[in-house]
Amino acid sequence: MSESDSSKLPTEPLKFRVGCVGGGQLGRMMALEAPRLNIDMKFLDGGGGACPSAQVVGGASGDGEARIVKGALYDDDKLRELSKGCDVVTMEIEHVGVGGLAKLEKEGVNVQPSSRVIGIIQDKYAQKEYFLEHNIPLPPYVNLPSIDAIHSAAKQFGLPLMLKGRKGAYDGRGNAVLKDTTPEGISKALSDLGLKEDDLDGALYAEGWINFHCEVAVMVVRSTTGETRAYPATTAIQTDSICRVVLVPARNIPANIRHRCEEIAMKAIDSLGDGATGVFGVELFLAHKDGGGMDVLLNEVAPRPHNTGHYTQDACAVSQFENHLRAVCGLPLGDTNLIVGASAMINVLGAPTGGIEATMKSVNAAMAMPRSVVHWYGKGYRPGRKMGHINITADSHGELDASLAKLLGVEGISEDVLPSDGKIGSSPLVGVIMGSQSDLPTMQDAVNVLRDFGIPYEVDIVSAHRTPEKLMTYSKSAAGRGLQVIIAGAGGAAHLPGMVAAMTPLPVVGVPIKTSTLNGQDSLLSIVQMPRGVPVATVAIGNAMNAGLLAVRSLCASRPDLREKMEDYQLKMKETVDGMSEKLLEQGSDKFLEGMGNKSKSVNV
Amino acid sequence: MSESDSSKLPTEPLKFRVGCVGGGQLGRMMALEAPRLNIDMKFLDGGGGACPSAQVVGGASGDGEARIVKGALYDDDKLRELSKGCDVVTMEIEHVGVGGLAKLEKEGVNVQPSSRVIGIIQDKYAQKEYFLEHNIPLPPYVNLPSIDAIHSAAKQFGLPLMLKGRKGAYDGRGNAVLKDTTPEGISKALSDLGLKEDDLDGALYAEGWINFHCEVAVMVVRSTTGETRAYPATTAIQTDSICRVVLVPARNIPANIRHRCEEIAMKAIDSLGDGATGVFGVELFLAHKDGGGMDVLLNEVAPRPHNTGHYTQDACAVSQFENHLRAVCGLPLGDTNLIVGASAMINVLGAPTGGIEATMKSVNAAMAMPRSVVHWYGKGYRPGRKMGHINITADSHGELDASLAKLLGVEGISEDVLPSDGKIGSSPLVGVIMGSQSDLPTMQDAVNVLRDFGIPYEVDIVSAHRTPEKLMTYSKSAAGRGLQVIIAGAGGAAHLPGMVAAMTPLPVVGVPIKTSTLNGQDSLLSIVQMPRGVPVATVAIGNAMNAGLLAVRSLCASRPDLREKMEDYQLKMKETVDGMSEKLLEQGSDKFLEGMGNKSKSVNV
């Protein structure tokens, strides 16, 4: 640490050097993880020293070697120059010279992912053909080598028809909607894609419309030995074909569908075989099936870290960038699980007016929010350009939504940065439900506790016997909506808590409501005597306050701050009783009883 | 992202440039956070381009400006050279030229923390005098300007006596234990400190022994406007005066003592006043008071990010390095709370034998562990040198300890890297207790559920009426030991669950044991009818299985993986019943009943 230390000792050579084709923000974020892993990076980029990655690589370390090669990503010689001195060559963009990479491989250079894999992915039609052959579910698609093919595709799939460029597309570029098959309609769509009518062969394909529910993205990492891991499925919210917000875990999608997304993503990447090494961004469509249910269809794959995986920087133990480096360097793969309850990534786009200052001002203001982390890309300003992103983490969906709502309130954020289209709502952590409005005076005690502890909640009437469908919908959607505990109050043949518990994995607290006939003993026994396998946490008859406290104690498992509030609460109870005890000792029992409005009765002995 | 993009557009100037005095690992870790924040760094270090920070700053960005100044940290001219073009000058080490910094301040350079603050902290005796004046609790200490002073200090405080160098000390250097006051004894202690008998004035002070319990460290961040935030208190485990492992939240220390540590740390830093900007590492001693209870005493302060705060990189939303940069640049301070349940930092020391290869091999193997993150410093190898660290995060103390135990099992780690001195144990998440051994056959069902779900647990007998002291110790220590749920079974006048709930903030699940006299109705009512304020989650009579399931559901709040296991479990229950239903439909009720070992009885109508 002191001056003499660092000058006297030899600096050992770093273990790995990774050459990266492309020096944009993805390369930059890799380069920021690399030194920790004893990895040194080198980049090829057309921007040379001005690219986002150049700003963060160790050109100052004085070994005289250039860490940035300026040149085109399709230039064989530049690719070779990049590979010099590197243990492995990888990429942060798929629009690279596959032929050049293949030559390097023949010369013995370790390229990960391999040129063969990049070749498959680079041509989106070839990608589809490959995955079809490997039994990955896809939306309907067809090659469009000619104008005739466009007409027959329109007949086959109907209009509107999605036309997609086979190569070079990103961020919505390379997609056009064909609305009619008049010569003008076709001309317009082709010109949107920058294509000419007599030059269609190998340039275009069509996708049929699906009954779209939402877009899901899964990041997959695969090692050189074929070990494959998926990060959790995310919901990607797009505006104008540009990803704006990513939410994780994916919202309003049952766990089994989320898992199917992760499995299909892993299967797709694994099907690419040897050379499919590193992180792959897998975009999926969820589509409604005709007969009900949901189809998971592969949209497309990117052979690199991906915008929809940026949340992993702050929400997972090992980010997509670290895992990409681990994979291509042959290090053990890192954990892909969330270490937080929920996370959101918001892309920062260049403000429409006000330039870099306006963009920075609002984003820096967002830094003041708890658990918000800003990632700038060091890129020049342009309205609408992706210039950075903000990651937010939270213990639950509900808290995440509260943070997002707060972020939307930051001046300048709502119009310029976040899509304020109402897709982001707010959701509670605890659901308080009861069989009848007559239970509310009792159940309000639970609500008061939640309010005192600052826990977001919802209150509703759900009757097991009078609204059985609502009971089912409520119970089955609860966990997916972000609830973490349900408090259910019921009286008499009190079935509500047990029925809810049967249809949710959440802890259910049952409050037996006092009844006029049996004083609530009927409610108590109905609620507490649940069969094996389906527990209800039962509290005393009419004691909804304790149900609220139990919900808080449950939430403490993940929230040390809440546990401390609970300890304070217990201390206050103790102090209240101590205060009463002092008063009793001071006043004596007769006077104390009088103060309570009672008269001491003398006993004649 | 494409080549043409990055070459065409102008790159806007970065918002801040931070000059950092010292280019060791702390500077390097700052530099790895800086680009995200639109901050550009420059370093002064004796090692020049070979220092750990040089490897990660953007010298390649082609603006022709040197990012590394080679020179001594006490050299006024070099400090001035560093400050050129910087918006603010900060430091990653306190052994710097205070006079030079003061000159720069006079010339209008923004130095954070200020030379005045560094001056106070740099001289550990002056630091003590300052904090004493500001009512910060300290161990007893005295200045030692002469040999005579050593003798009188030995009389005043007794032997052994801790002698400490006033300046330039770190990692245990600069401390010596005086065991006797013979001329030889004093000579030895002074030579350990590199001091001569005739040159003591201003070089040495003594600290009296305290009844040491453990060392706690708190990272504090303070903004230019005086806002002060503390990261959670940590336990620092030292071996040979070198920090080896940091555990957070601090272990086996009640919440109120942890908070007192955090408050004293914040008060100390705040007392430094204007210019106390950035992150400060505050080391504290916990000492047993003579009459019982615990004293929190300030040991020393470092005006920079600190080894005991490295865990913040992976366990907090905003790390100490980011918060230091935010503070000195006048950006909003970031969140200092844990985003995980628990975390550990393990320093990686150069292996005693086998050189860099042996050190790297064992540490890279540790990368395979879930939620372990490796941070290398890019430093040359030397046996025992701090070369990096490993951060581990977990949902709870118990899971963290399981990971640490696993880490100790990685080949090469135990001897070379981790102190295997038994200070790190393993602790459970759920405690299963019962009033009597006769309850075990019932309670075992809860244990089986926990085992099936892979949740670490402990089982014990705690009787409210026969072992009331044990009841109290168990309940009060439960949360501190890392338990997250307690399951308590009791029969008859079943007081155990309620009494435990009265003395812990954890959720307590009560299992009413079936009794011979009243079939467990006595147990049920004793357990469920708790007064307002102290909840017990009661399950059906004898149904410990449901208690286990309730504990699992409670833990789901923080663990999505567990929630999915619970959903699978519920699916399996459904399938079992569906299977029975199919069999019944297939066989008819008569045959089915026979299969169950019962005979269908015909009813004579």
Interface residues (C-beta under 8 A of the other chain):
Chain A: M1 S2 E3 S4 D5 S6 S7 L9 P10 T11 E12 L14 K15 G22 G23 G24 Q25 L26 R28 L32 P35 R36 L37 N38 D40 D45 G46 G47 G48 G49 A50 C51 P52 A54 Q55 V56 V57 G58 G59 A60 S61 G62 D63 A66 R67 I68 A72 L73 I93 H95 Y170 P232 P249 A255 H259 D314 A317 V318 E322 R326 L331 P332 L333 G334 D335 N337 L338 I339 V340 G341 I356 M360 N364 A365 M367 A368 P370 R371 S372 V373 V374 H375 W376 G378 K379 G380 Y381 R382 T393 D395 S396 A479 Q484 V485 P505 L506 P507 V508 V509 L524 V528 Q529 M530 P531 R532 G533 V534 P535 V536 A537 T538 V539 A540 I541 N543 M545 N546 A547 L549 L550 R553 S554 L555 C556 A557 S558 R559 P560 D561 R563 E564 M566 E567 Q570 M573
Chain B: M1 S2 E3 S4 D5 S6 S7 L9 P10 T11 E12 L14 K15 G22 G23 G24 Q25 L26 R28 L32 P35 R36 L37 N38 D40 D45 G46 G47 G48 G49 A50 C51 P52 A54 Q55 V56 V57 G58 G59 A60 S61 G62 D63 A66 R67 I68 A72 L73 I93 H95 Y170 P232 P249 A255 H259 D314 A317 V318 E322 R326 L331 P332 L333 G334 D335 N337 L338 I339 V340 G341 I356 M360 N364 A365 M367 A368 P370 R371 S372 V373 V374 H375 W376 G378 K379 G380 Y381 R382 T393 D395 S396 A479 Q484 V485 P505 L506 P507 V508 V509 L524 V528 Q529 M530 P531 R532 G533 V534 P535 V536 A537 T538 V539 A540 I541 N543 M545 N546 A547 L549 L550 R553 S554 L555 C556 A557 S558 R559 P560 D561 R563 E564 M566 E567 Q570 M573
